[in-house]
Amino acid sequence: MIKENIKRLRIEHGLNQQQLAEKLGYKGRENISRWESGDRKPNLANLLKIAGAFDVSIKVLLEESVEND
C-alpha cells in the first residue's frame, strides 16, 4: 500500500517526516503524516515528487507489499 511504501522508503533513506516534507517543498510534516497514516493519499503531482525524492518509479510506491510465508 502507498502508506507503507512511503514510510518504508523514508526510513530506509534515514529521514524523519519533517525532513521528507522539506525535501518535497512543504513547511510542515502534516501531509507526510496523513499519507503514512492512510488518512489521505498523495495526488499524482505528489506521487511524482515522492518518487523523485527516493529515486524510484511511481509503480514502486503503488505496489502492494507481498508477504513471504
CHARMM-style PDB file with segment names, atoms N, HN, CA, C and O in Angstrom:
ATOM      1  N   MET     1       0.844  -1.189   0.000  1.00  0.00      PROA
ATOM      2  CA  MET     1       0.000   0.000   0.000  1.00  0.00      PROA
ATOM      3  C   MET     1       0.881   1.240   0.000  1.00  0.00      PROA
ATOM      4  O   MET     1       2.022   1.221   0.463  1.00  0.00      PROA
ATOM      5  N   ILE     2       0.331   2.292  -0.520  1.00  0.00      PROA
ATOM      6  HN  ILE     2      -0.596   2.308  -0.897  1.00  0.00      PROA
ATOM      7  CA  ILE     2       1.089   3.536  -0.647  1.00  0.00      PROA
ATOM      8  C   ILE     2       1.640   3.979   0.694  1.00  0.00      PROA
ATOM      9  O   ILE     2       2.814   4.331   0.803  1.00  0.00      PROA
ATOM     10  N   LYS     3       0.788   3.961   1.724  1.00  0.00      PROA
ATOM     11  HN  LYS     3      -0.166   3.675   1.636  1.00  0.00      PROA
ATOM     12  CA  LYS     3       1.227   4.483   3.023  1.00  0.00      PROA
ATOM     13  C   LYS     3       2.421   3.715   3.566  1.00  0.00      PROA
ATOM     14  O   LYS     3       3.347   4.317   4.110  1.00  0.00      PROA
ATOM     15  N   GLU     4       2.411   2.396   3.425  1.00  0.00      PROA
ATOM     16  HN  GLU     4       1.659   1.908   2.983  1.00  0.00      PROA
ATOM     17  CA  GLU     4       3.528   1.590   3.929  1.00  0.00      PROA
ATOM     18  C   GLU     4       4.781   1.813   3.095  1.00  0.00      PROA
ATOM     19  O   GLU     4       5.887   1.849   3.633  1.00  0.00      PROA
ATOM     20  N   ASN     5       4.616   1.960   1.795  1.00  0.00      PROA
ATOM     21  HN  ASN     5       3.717   1.931   1.358  1.00  0.00      PROA
ATOM     22  CA  ASN     5       5.771   2.162   0.921  1.00  0.00      PROA
ATOM     23  C   ASN     5       6.440   3.507   1.176  1.00  0.00      PROA
ATOM     24  O   ASN     5       7.668   3.595   1.177  1.00  0.00      PROA
ATOM     25  N   ILE     6       5.653   4.552   1.392  1.00  0.00      PROA
ATOM     26  HN  ILE     6       4.655   4.480   1.391  1.00  0.00      PROA
ATOM     27  CA  ILE     6       6.226   5.860   1.691  1.00  0.00      PROA
ATOM     28  C   ILE     6       7.011   5.789   2.998  1.00  0.00      PROA
ATOM     29  O   ILE     6       8.147   6.258   3.074  1.00  0.00      PROA
ATOM     30  N   LYS     7       6.405   5.206   4.014  1.00  0.00      PROA
ATOM     31  HN  LYS     7       5.483   4.824   3.952  1.00  0.00      PROA
ATOM     32  CA  LYS     7       7.084   5.121   5.312  1.00  0.00      PROA
ATOM     33  C   LYS     7       8.350   4.280   5.217  1.00  0.00      PROA
ATOM     34  O   LYS     7       9.387   4.655   5.764  1.00  0.00      PROA
ATOM     35  N   ARG     8       8.273   3.147   4.528  1.00  0.00      PROA
ATOM     36  HN  ARG     8       7.430   2.842   4.083  1.00  0.00      PROA
ATOM     37  CA  ARG     8       9.437   2.266   4.393  1.00  0.00      PROA
ATOM     38  C   ARG     8      10.582   2.988   3.684  1.00  0.00      PROA
ATOM     39  O   ARG     8      11.727   2.938   4.133  1.00  0.00      PROA
ATOM     40  N   LEU     9      10.270   3.652   2.587  1.00  0.00      PROA
ATOM     41  HN  LEU     9       9.340   3.693   2.223  1.00  0.00      PROA
ATOM     42  CA  LEU     9      11.305   4.371   1.846  1.00  0.00      PROA
ATOM     43  C   LEU     9      11.884   5.519   2.663  1.00  0.00      PROA
ATOM     44  O   LEU     9      13.091   5.759   2.633  1.00  0.00      PROA
ATOM     45  N   ARG    10      11.033   6.223   3.389  1.00  0.00      PROA
ATOM     46  HN  ARG    10      10.053   6.028   3.414  1.00  0.00      PROA
ATOM     47  CA  ARG    10      11.500   7.336   4.230  1.00  0.00      PROA
ATOM     48  C   ARG    10      12.496   6.830   5.264  1.00  0.00      PROA
ATOM     49  O   ARG    10      13.557   7.421   5.462  1.00  0.00      PROA
ATOM     50  N   ILE    11      12.145   5.734   5.919  1.00  0.00      PROA
ATOM     51  HN  ILE    11      11.283   5.253   5.758  1.00  0.00      PROA
ATOM     52  CA  ILE    11      13.016   5.168   6.950  1.00  0.00      PROA
ATOM     53  C   ILE    11      14.304   4.631   6.330  1.00  0.00      PROA
ATOM     54  O   ILE    11      15.390   4.838   6.871  1.00  0.00      PROA
ATOM     55  N   GLU    12      14.183   3.938   5.190  1.00  0.00      PROA
ATOM     56  HN  GLU    12      13.301   3.770   4.750  1.00  0.00      PROA
ATOM     57  CA  GLU    12      15.377   3.416   4.506  1.00  0.00      PROA
ATOM     58  C   GLU    12      16.350   4.533   4.126  1.00  0.00      PROA
ATOM     59  O   GLU    12      17.562   4.321   4.093  1.00  0.00      PROA
ATOM     60  N   HSD    13      15.816   5.718   3.840  1.00  0.00      PROA
ATOM     61  HN  HSD    13      14.831   5.890   3.867  1.00  0.00      PROA
ATOM     62  CA  HSD    13      16.659   6.852   3.467  1.00  0.00      PROA
ATOM     63  C   HSD    13      17.084   7.686   4.677  1.00  0.00      PROA
ATOM     64  O   HSD    13      17.732   8.722   4.528  1.00  0.00      PROA
ATOM     65  N   GLY    14      16.715   7.229   5.873  1.00  0.00      PROA
ATOM     66  HN  GLY    14      16.188   6.387   5.994  1.00  0.00      PROA
ATOM     67  CA  GLY    14      17.145   7.896   7.097  1.00  0.00      PROA
ATOM     68  C   GLY    14      16.526   9.260   7.321  1.00  0.00      PROA
ATOM     69  O   GLY    14      17.151  10.151   7.897  1.00  0.00      PROA
ATOM     70  N   LEU    15      15.290   9.420   6.860  1.00  0.00      PROA
ATOM     71  HN  LEU    15      14.782   8.697   6.392  1.00  0.00      PROA
ATOM     72  CA  LEU    15      14.605  10.708   7.005  1.00  0.00      PROA
ATOM     73  C   LEU    15      13.472  10.598   8.014  1.00  0.00      PROA
ATOM     74  O   LEU    15      12.807   9.566   8.109  1.00  0.00      PROA
ATOM     75  N   ASN    16      13.259  11.670   8.764  1.00  0.00      PROA
ATOM     76  HN  ASN    16      13.798  12.509   8.687  1.00  0.00      PROA
ATOM     77  CA  ASN    16      12.045  11.733   9.561  1.00  0.00      PROA
ATOM     78  C   ASN    16      10.979  12.434   8.725  1.00  0.00      PROA
ATOM     79  O   ASN    16      11.265  12.899   7.622  1.00  0.00      PROA
ATOM     80  N   GLN    17       9.776  12.514   9.230  1.00  0.00      PROA
ATOM     81  HN  GLN    17       9.543  12.137  10.126  1.00  0.00      PROA
ATOM     82  CA  GLN    17       8.680  13.100   8.451  1.00  0.00      PROA
ATOM     83  C   GLN    17       8.958  14.558   8.091  1.00  0.00      PROA
ATOM     84  O   GLN    17       8.664  14.984   6.974  1.00  0.00      PROA
ATOM     85  N   GLN    18       9.511  15.315   9.006  1.00  0.00      PROA
ATOM     86  HN  GLN    18       9.750  14.969   9.914  1.00  0.00      PROA
ATOM     87  CA  GLN    18       9.807  16.722   8.745  1.00  0.00      PROA
ATOM     88  C   GLN    18      10.848  16.864   7.633  1.00  0.00      PROA
ATOM     89  O   GLN    18      10.711  17.719   6.757  1.00  0.00      PROA
ATOM     90  N   GLN    19      11.876  16.036   7.669  1.00  0.00      PROA
ATOM     91  HN  GLN    19      11.987  15.342   8.380  1.00  0.00      PROA
ATOM     92  CA  GLN    19      12.921  16.111   6.651  1.00  0.00      PROA
ATOM     93  C   GLN    19      12.365  15.768   5.266  1.00  0.00      PROA
ATOM     94  O   GLN    19      12.719  16.412   4.278  1.00  0.00      PROA
ATOM     95  N   LEU    20      11.504  14.764   5.195  1.00  0.00      PROA
ATOM     96  HN  LEU    20      11.216  14.241   5.998  1.00  0.00      PROA
ATOM     97  CA  LEU    20      10.888  14.418   3.914  1.00  0.00      PROA
ATOM     98  C   LEU    20       9.990  15.555   3.439  1.00  0.00      PROA
ATOM     99  O   LEU    20       9.992  15.898   2.257  1.00  0.00      PROA
ATOM    100  N   ALA    21       9.236  16.129   4.341  1.00  0.00      PROA
ATOM    101  HN  ALA    21       9.234  15.850   5.301  1.00  0.00      PROA
ATOM    102  CA  ALA    21       8.356  17.247   3.982  1.00  0.00      PROA
ATOM    103  C   ALA    21       9.178  18.385   3.371  1.00  0.00      PROA
ATOM    104  O   ALA    21       8.801  18.938   2.337  1.00  0.00      PROA
ATOM    105  N   GLU    22      10.279  18.727   3.997  1.00  0.00      PROA
ATOM    106  HN  GLU    22      10.585  18.278   4.836  1.00  0.00      PROA
ATOM    107  CA  GLU    22      11.122  19.803   3.486  1.00  0.00      PROA
ATOM    108  C   GLU    22      11.713  19.445   2.127  1.00  0.00      PROA
ATOM    109  O   GLU    22      11.825  20.302   1.250  1.00  0.00      PROA
ATOM    110  N   LYS    23      12.087  18.193   1.956  1.00  0.00      PROA
ATOM    111  HN  LYS    23      11.997  17.497   2.668  1.00  0.00      PROA
ATOM    112  CA  LYS    23      12.634  17.733   0.679  1.00  0.00      PROA
ATOM    113  C   LYS    23      11.597  17.854  -0.440  1.00  0.00      PROA
ATOM    114  O   LYS    23      11.945  18.076  -1.600  1.00  0.00      PROA
ATOM    115  N   LEU    24      10.316  17.703  -0.076  1.00  0.00      PROA
ATOM    116  HN  LEU    24      10.033  17.523   0.866  1.00  0.00      PROA
ATOM    117  CA  LEU    24       9.227  17.801  -1.044  1.00  0.00      PROA
ATOM    118  C   LEU    24       8.697  19.222  -1.187  1.00  0.00      PROA
ATOM    119  O   LEU    24       7.814  19.473  -2.007  1.00  0.00      PROA
ATOM    120  N   GLY    25       9.230  20.158  -0.395  1.00  0.00      PROA
ATOM    121  HN  GLY    25       9.947  19.955   0.271  1.00  0.00      PROA
ATOM    122  CA  GLY    25       8.825  21.551  -0.507  1.00  0.00      PROA
ATOM    123  C   GLY    25       7.717  21.990   0.435  1.00  0.00      PROA
ATOM    124  O   GLY    25       7.098  23.032   0.221  1.00  0.00      PROA
ATOM    125  N   TYR    26       7.462  21.206   1.474  1.00  0.00      PROA
ATOM    126  HN  TYR    26       7.965  20.359   1.648  1.00  0.00      PROA
ATOM    127  CA  TYR    26       6.446  21.565   2.472  1.00  0.00      PROA
ATOM    128  C   TYR    26       7.115  22.116   3.719  1.00  0.00      PROA
ATOM    129  O   TYR    26       8.233  21.728   4.055  1.00  0.00      PROA
ATOM    130  N   LYS    27       6.428  23.021   4.403  1.00  0.00      PROA
ATOM    131  HN  LYS    27       5.519  23.336   4.130  1.00  0.00      PROA
ATOM    132  CA  LYS    27       6.971  23.585   5.636  1.00  0.00      PROA
ATOM    133  C   LYS    27       6.794  22.648   6.817  1.00  0.00      PROA
ATOM    134  O   LYS    27       7.665  22.571   7.684  1.00  0.00      PROA
ATOM    135  N   GLY    28       5.683  21.939   6.860  1.00  0.00      PROA
ATOM    136  HN  GLY    28       4.975  22.002   6.156  1.00  0.00      PROA
ATOM    137  CA  GLY    28       5.392  21.056   7.985  1.00  0.00      PROA
ATOM    138  C   GLY    28       5.244  19.618   7.542  1.00  0.00      PROA
ATOM    139  O   GLY    28       5.183  19.328   6.347  1.00  0.00      PROA
ATOM    140  N   ARG    29       5.187  18.722   8.505  1.00  0.00      PROA
ATOM    141  HN  ARG    29       5.237  18.957   9.475  1.00  0.00      PROA
ATOM    142  CA  ARG    29       5.140  17.285   8.229  1.00  0.00      PROA
ATOM    143  C   ARG    29       3.725  16.734   8.111  1.00  0.00      PROA
ATOM    144  O   ARG    29       3.550  15.524   7.971  1.00  0.00      PROA
ATOM    145  N   GLU    30       2.717  17.591   8.165  1.00  0.00      PROA
ATOM    146  HN  GLU    30       2.859  18.574   8.280  1.00  0.00      PROA
ATOM    147  CA  GLU    30       1.329  17.144   8.205  1.00  0.00      PROA
ATOM    148  C   GLU    30       0.949  16.254   7.026  1.00  0.00      PROA
ATOM    149  O   GLU    30       0.317  15.214   7.209  1.00  0.00      PROA
ATOM    150  N   ASN    31       1.335  16.662   5.815  1.00  0.00      PROA
ATOM    151  HN  ASN    31       1.849  17.506   5.667  1.00  0.00      PROA
ATOM    152  CA  ASN    31       0.986  15.844   4.647  1.00  0.00      PROA
ATOM    153  C   ASN    31       1.620  14.461   4.742  1.00  0.00      PROA
ATOM    154  O   ASN    31       0.972  13.457   4.448  1.00  0.00      PROA
ATOM    155  N   ILE    32       2.874  14.410   5.149  1.00  0.00      PROA
ATOM    156  HN  ILE    32       3.400  15.226   5.388  1.00  0.00      PROA
ATOM    157  CA  ILE    32       3.570  13.122   5.259  1.00  0.00      PROA
ATOM    158  C   ILE    32       2.852  12.245   6.281  1.00  0.00      PROA
ATOM    159  O   ILE    32       2.625  11.059   6.043  1.00  0.00      PROA
ATOM    160  N   SER    33       2.503  12.829   7.404  1.00  0.00      PROA
ATOM    161  HN  SER    33       2.687  13.792   7.598  1.00  0.00      PROA
ATOM    162  CA  SER    33       1.807  12.098   8.455  1.00  0.00      PROA
ATOM    163  C   SER    33       0.475  11.543   7.957  1.00  0.00      PROA
ATOM    164  O   SER    33       0.131  10.395   8.237  1.00  0.00      PROA
ATOM    165  N   ARG    34      -0.265  12.357   7.225  1.00  0.00      PROA
ATOM    166  HN  ARG    34       0.015  13.290   6.998  1.00  0.00      PROA
ATOM    167  CA  ARG    34      -1.566  11.916   6.697  1.00  0.00      PROA
ATOM    168  C   ARG    34      -1.401  10.796   5.680  1.00  0.00      PROA
ATOM    169  O   ARG    34      -2.189   9.850   5.657  1.00  0.00      PROA
ATOM    170  N   TRP    35      -0.367  10.904   4.832  1.00  0.00      PROA
ATOM    171  HN  TRP    35       0.272  11.672   4.850  1.00  0.00      PROA
ATOM    172  CA  TRP    35      -0.137   9.851   3.833  1.00  0.00      PROA
ATOM    173  C   TRP    35       0.247   8.548   4.515  1.00  0.00      PROA
ATOM    174  O   TRP    35      -0.245   7.480   4.151  1.00  0.00      PROA
ATOM    175  N   GLU    36       1.128   8.638   5.509  1.00  0.00      PROA
ATOM    176  HN  GLU    36       1.528   9.506   5.805  1.00  0.00      PROA
ATOM    177  CA  GLU    36       1.602   7.420   6.176  1.00  0.00      PROA
ATOM    178  C   GLU    36       0.534   6.774   7.056  1.00  0.00      PROA
ATOM    179  O   GLU    36       0.559   5.562   7.271  1.00  0.00      PROA
ATOM    180  N   SER    37      -0.389   7.562   7.558  1.00  0.00      PROA
ATOM    181  HN  SER    37      -0.409   8.546   7.383  1.00  0.00      PROA
ATOM    182  CA  SER    37      -1.458   7.005   8.392  1.00  0.00      PROA
ATOM    183  C   SER    37      -2.610   6.478   7.535  1.00  0.00      PROA
ATOM    184  O   SER    37      -3.459   5.731   8.022  1.00  0.00      PROA
ATOM    185  N   GLY    38      -2.637   6.867   6.261  1.00  0.00      PROA
ATOM    186  HN  GLY    38      -1.948   7.474   5.865  1.00  0.00      PROA
ATOM    187  CA  GLY    38      -3.714   6.445   5.382  1.00  0.00      PROA
ATOM    188  C   GLY    38      -4.915   7.367   5.415  1.00  0.00      PROA
ATOM    189  O   GLY    38      -5.930   7.079   4.781  1.00  0.00      PROA
ATOM    190  N   ASP    39      -4.821   8.484   6.150  1.00  0.00      PROA
ATOM    191  HN  ASP    39      -3.997   8.718   6.665  1.00  0.00      PROA
ATOM    192  CA  ASP    39      -5.927   9.441   6.181  1.00  0.00      PROA
ATOM    193  C   ASP    39      -6.143  10.076   4.816  1.00  0.00      PROA
ATOM    194  O   ASP    39      -7.271  10.398   4.445  1.00  0.00      PROA
ATOM    195  N   ARG    40      -5.059  10.254   4.071  1.00  0.00      PROA
ATOM    196  HN  ARG    40      -4.142   9.992   4.372  1.00  0.00      PROA
ATOM    197  CA  ARG    40      -5.116  10.815   2.727  1.00  0.00      PROA
ATOM    198  C   ARG    40      -4.130  10.073   1.849  1.00  0.00      PROA
ATOM    199  O   ARG    40      -3.182   9.457   2.336  1.00  0.00      PROA
ATOM    200  N   LYS    41      -4.365  10.138   0.549  1.00  0.00      PROA
ATOM    201  HN  LYS    41      -5.135  10.639   0.153  1.00  0.00      PROA
ATOM    202  CA  LYS    41      -3.420   9.589  -0.415  1.00  0.00      PROA
ATOM    203  C   LYS    41      -2.831  10.750  -1.205  1.00  0.00      PROA
ATOM    204  O   LYS    41      -3.530  11.717  -1.506  1.00  0.00      PROA
ATOM    205  N   PRO    42      -1.563  10.659  -1.538  1.00  0.00      PROA
ATOM    206  CA  PRO    42      -0.964  11.736  -2.336  1.00  0.00      PROA
ATOM    207  C   PRO    42      -1.555  11.758  -3.745  1.00  0.00      PROA
ATOM    208  O   PRO    42      -1.848  10.711  -4.323  1.00  0.00      PROA
ATOM    209  N   ASN    43      -1.725  12.966  -4.290  1.00  0.00      PROA
ATOM    210  HN  ASN    43      -1.487  13.816  -3.821  1.00  0.00      PROA
ATOM    211  CA  ASN    43      -2.208  13.089  -5.661  1.00  0.00      PROA
ATOM    212  C   ASN    43      -1.054  12.785  -6.617  1.00  0.00      PROA
ATOM    213  O   ASN    43       0.067  12.529  -6.178  1.00  0.00      PROA
ATOM    214  N   LEU    44      -1.323  12.812  -7.901  1.00  0.00      PROA
ATOM    215  HN  LEU    44      -2.234  13.019  -8.258  1.00  0.00      PROA
ATOM    216  CA  LEU    44      -0.319  12.439  -8.894  1.00  0.00      PROA
ATOM    217  C   LEU    44       0.920  13.331  -8.810  1.00  0.00      PROA
ATOM    218  O   LEU    44       2.045  12.840  -8.898  1.00  0.00      PROA
ATOM    219  N   ALA    45       0.718  14.622  -8.644  1.00  0.00      PROA
ATOM    220  HN  ALA    45      -0.197  15.021  -8.573  1.00  0.00      PROA
ATOM    221  CA  ALA    45       1.861  15.537  -8.546  1.00  0.00      PROA
ATOM    222  C   ALA    45       2.736  15.176  -7.351  1.00  0.00      PROA
ATOM    223  O   ALA    45       3.963  15.197  -7.449  1.00  0.00      PROA
ATOM    224  N   ASN    46       2.116  14.848  -6.238  1.00  0.00      PROA
ATOM    225  HN  ASN    46       1.119  14.830  -6.159  1.00  0.00      PROA
ATOM    226  CA  ASN    46       2.887  14.475  -5.050  1.00  0.00      PROA
ATOM    227  C   ASN    46       3.546  13.111  -5.209  1.00  0.00      PROA
ATOM    228  O   ASN    46       4.661  12.900  -4.732  1.00  0.00      PROA
ATOM    229  N   LEU    47       2.862  12.184  -5.878  1.00  0.00      PROA
ATOM    230  HN  LEU    47       1.957  12.356  -6.266  1.00  0.00      PROA
ATOM    231  CA  LEU    47       3.485  10.886  -6.153  1.00  0.00      PROA
ATOM    232  C   LEU    47       4.762  11.072  -6.971  1.00  0.00      PROA
ATOM    233  O   LEU    47       5.768  10.410  -6.717  1.00  0.00      PROA
ATOM    234  N   LEU    48       4.718  11.968  -7.944  1.00  0.00      PROA
ATOM    235  HN  LEU    48       3.900  12.506  -8.150  1.00  0.00      PROA
ATOM    236  CA  LEU    48       5.899  12.246  -8.754  1.00  0.00      PROA
ATOM    237  C   LEU    48       7.027  12.823  -7.901  1.00  0.00      PROA
ATOM    238  O   LEU    48       8.187  12.441  -8.059  1.00  0.00      PROA
ATOM    239  N   LYS    49       6.684  13.747  -6.994  1.00  0.00      PROA
ATOM    240  HN  LYS    49       5.742  14.057  -6.866  1.00  0.00      PROA
ATOM    241  CA  LYS    49       7.688  14.331  -6.104  1.00  0.00      PROA
ATOM    242  C   LYS    49       8.300  13.275  -5.191  1.00  0.00      PROA
ATOM    243  O   LYS    49       9.517  13.228  -5.015  1.00  0.00      PROA
ATOM    244  N   ILE    50       7.453  12.430  -4.613  1.00  0.00      PROA
ATOM    245  HN  ILE    50       6.464  12.469  -4.756  1.00  0.00      PROA
ATOM    246  CA  ILE    50       7.924  11.391  -3.695  1.00  0.00      PROA
ATOM    247  C   ILE    50       8.825  10.410  -4.439  1.00  0.00      PROA
ATOM    248  O   ILE    50       9.902  10.056  -3.959  1.00  0.00      PROA
ATOM    249  N   ALA    51       8.372   9.976  -5.615  1.00  0.00      PROA
ATOM    250  HN  ALA    51       7.497  10.263  -6.004  1.00  0.00      PROA
ATOM    251  CA  ALA    51       9.172   9.046  -6.408  1.00  0.00      PROA
ATOM    252  C   ALA    51      10.520   9.661  -6.748  1.00  0.00      PROA
ATOM    253  O   ALA    51      11.546   8.984  -6.679  1.00  0.00      PROA
ATOM    254  N   GLY    52      10.528  10.924  -7.109  1.00  0.00      PROA
ATOM    255  HN  GLY    52       9.694  11.474  -7.165  1.00  0.00      PROA
ATOM    256  CA  GLY    52      11.781  11.612  -7.425  1.00  0.00      PROA
ATOM    257  C   GLY    52      12.694  11.737  -6.215  1.00  0.00      PROA
ATOM    258  O   GLY    52      13.909  11.577  -6.326  1.00  0.00      PROA
ATOM    259  N   ALA    53      12.108  12.021  -5.065  1.00  0.00      PROA
ATOM    260  HN  ALA    53      11.121  12.151  -4.974  1.00  0.00      PROA
ATOM    261  CA  ALA    53      12.903  12.167  -3.842  1.00  0.00      PROA
ATOM    262  C   ALA    53      13.602  10.874  -3.467  1.00  0.00      PROA
ATOM    263  O   ALA    53      14.711  10.894  -2.932  1.00  0.00      PROA
ATOM    264  N   PHE    54      12.953   9.743  -3.749  1.00  0.00      PROA
ATOM    265  HN  PHE    54      12.053   9.726  -4.184  1.00  0.00      PROA
ATOM    266  CA  PHE    54      13.524   8.442  -3.399  1.00  0.00      PROA
ATOM    267  C   PHE    54      14.163   7.741  -4.596  1.00  0.00      PROA
ATOM    268  O   PHE    54      14.681   6.632  -4.467  1.00  0.00      PROA
ATOM    269  N   ASP    55      14.126   8.388  -5.756  1.00  0.00      PROA
ATOM    270  HN  ASP    55      13.705   9.289  -5.861  1.00  0.00      PROA
ATOM    271  CA  ASP    55      14.695   7.834  -6.982  1.00  0.00      PROA
ATOM    272  C   ASP    55      14.119   6.450  -7.293  1.00  0.00      PROA
ATOM    273  O   ASP    55      14.849   5.497  -7.566  1.00  0.00      PROA
ATOM    274  N   VAL    56      12.785   6.373  -7.242  1.00  0.00      PROA
ATOM    275  HN  VAL    56      12.193   7.147  -7.021  1.00  0.00      PROA
ATOM    276  CA  VAL    56      12.068   5.141  -7.583  1.00  0.00      PROA
ATOM    277  C   VAL    56      10.954   5.502  -8.560  1.00  0.00      PROA
ATOM    278  O   VAL    56      10.647   6.678  -8.754  1.00  0.00      PROA
ATOM    279  N   SER    57      10.360   4.500  -9.165  1.00  0.00      PROA
ATOM    280  HN  SER    57      10.609   3.544  -9.007  1.00  0.00      PROA
ATOM    281  CA  SER    57       9.220   4.756 -10.049  1.00  0.00      PROA
ATOM    282  C   SER    57       7.944   4.861  -9.210  1.00  0.00      PROA
ATOM    283  O   SER    57       7.886   4.398  -8.071  1.00  0.00      PROA
ATOM    284  N   ILE    58       6.948   5.469  -9.796  1.00  0.00      PROA
ATOM    285  HN  ILE    58       6.995   5.844 -10.722  1.00  0.00      PROA
ATOM    286  CA  ILE    58       5.644   5.546  -9.120  1.00  0.00      PROA
ATOM    287  C   ILE    58       5.121   4.136  -8.861  1.00  0.00      PROA
ATOM    288  O   ILE    58       4.440   3.895  -7.864  1.00  0.00      PROA
ATOM    289  N   LYS    59       5.433   3.224  -9.745  1.00  0.00      PROA
ATOM    290  HN  LYS    59       5.985   3.420 -10.555  1.00  0.00      PROA
ATOM    291  CA  LYS    59       4.998   1.833  -9.584  1.00  0.00      PROA
ATOM    292  C   LYS    59       5.445   1.273  -8.239  1.00  0.00      PROA
ATOM    293  O   LYS    59       4.696   0.544  -7.588  1.00  0.00      PROA
ATOM    294  N   VAL    60       6.662   1.610  -7.821  1.00  0.00      PROA
ATOM    295  HN  VAL    60       7.271   2.202  -8.349  1.00  0.00      PROA
ATOM    296  CA  VAL    60       7.170   1.127  -6.530  1.00  0.00      PROA
ATOM    297  C   VAL    60       6.299   1.657  -5.395  1.00  0.00      PROA
ATOM    298  O   VAL    60       6.033   0.937  -4.433  1.00  0.00      PROA
ATOM    299  N   LEU    61       5.855   2.899  -5.496  1.00  0.00      PROA
ATOM    300  HN  LEU    61       6.071   3.484  -6.278  1.00  0.00      PROA
ATOM    301  CA  LEU    61       5.006   3.477  -4.458  1.00  0.00      PROA
ATOM    302  C   LEU    61       3.633   2.825  -4.408  1.00  0.00      PROA
ATOM    303  O   LEU    61       3.034   2.711  -3.339  1.00  0.00      PROA
ATOM    304  N   LEU    62       3.130   2.396  -5.571  1.00  0.00      PROA
ATOM    305  HN  LEU    62       3.617   2.489  -6.440  1.00  0.00      PROA
ATOM    306  CA  LEU    62       1.781   1.852  -5.651  1.00  0.00      PROA
ATOM    307  C   LEU    62       1.702   0.346  -5.414  1.00  0.00      PROA
ATOM    308  O   LEU    62       0.615  -0.196  -5.217  1.00  0.00      PROA
ATOM    309  N   GLU    63       2.839  -0.324  -5.432  1.00  0.00      PROA
ATOM    310  HN  GLU    63       3.722   0.116  -5.592  1.00  0.00      PROA
ATOM    311  CA  GLU    63       2.841  -1.784  -5.281  1.00  0.00      PROA
ATOM    312  C   GLU    63       2.301  -2.209  -3.926  1.00  0.00      PROA
ATOM    313  O   GLU    63       2.551  -1.575  -2.901  1.00  0.00      PROA
ATOM    314  N   GLU    64       1.565  -3.284  -3.956  1.00  0.00      PROA
ATOM    315  HN  GLU    64       1.362  -3.799  -4.788  1.00  0.00      PROA
ATOM    316  CA  GLU    64       1.117  -3.909  -2.719  1.00  0.00      PROA
ATOM    317  C   GLU    64       2.300  -4.697  -2.161  1.00  0.00      PROA
ATOM    318  O   GLU    64       3.057  -5.304  -2.918  1.00  0.00      PROA
ATOM    319  N   SER    65       2.455  -4.689  -0.869  1.00  0.00      PROA
ATOM    320  HN  SER    65       1.840  -4.196  -0.254  1.00  0.00      PROA
ATOM    321  CA  SER    65       3.544  -5.465  -0.291  1.00  0.00      PROA
ATOM    322  C   SER    65       3.183  -6.942  -0.342  1.00  0.00      PROA
ATOM    323  O   SER    65       2.028  -7.324  -0.154  1.00  0.00      PROA
ATOM    324  N   VAL    66       4.178  -7.748  -0.595  1.00  0.00      PROA
ATOM    325  HN  VAL    66       5.116  -7.438  -0.748  1.00  0.00      PROA
ATOM    326  CA  VAL    66       3.996  -9.181  -0.695  1.00  0.00      PROA
ATOM    327  C   VAL    66       4.666  -9.821   0.505  1.00  0.00      PROA
ATOM    328  O   VAL    66       5.862  -9.644   0.736  1.00  0.00      PROA
ATOM    329  N   GLU    67       3.886 -10.559   1.255  1.00  0.00      PROA
ATOM    330  HN  GLU    67       2.914 -10.703   1.067  1.00  0.00      PROA
ATOM    331  CA  GLU    67       4.432 -11.214   2.443  1.00  0.00      PROA
ATOM    332  C   GLU    67       4.873 -12.629   2.090  1.00  0.00      PROA
ATOM    333  O   GLU    67       4.165 -13.366   1.403  1.00  0.00      PROA
ATOM    334  N   ASN    68       6.036 -12.984   2.567  1.00  0.00      PROA
ATOM    335  HN  ASN    68       6.611 -12.386   3.125  1.00  0.00      PROA
ATOM    336  CA  ASN    68       6.543 -14.345   2.354  1.00  0.00      PROA
ATOM    337  C   ASN    68       6.123 -15.218   3.496  1.00  0.00      PROA
ATOM    338  O   ASN    68       6.219 -14.826   4.659  1.00  0.00      PROA
ATOM    339  N   ASP    69       5.653 -16.409   3.172  1.00  0.00      PROA
ATOM    340  HN  ASP    69       5.574 -16.728   2.228  1.00  0.00      PROA
ATOM    341  CA  ASP    69       5.251 -17.357   4.229  1.00  0.00      PROA
ATOM    342  C   ASP    69       6.434 -18.145   4.724  1.00  0.00      PROA
ATOM    343  OT1 ASP    69       6.288 -18.987   5.610  1.00  0.00      PROA
TER     344      ASP     69
END
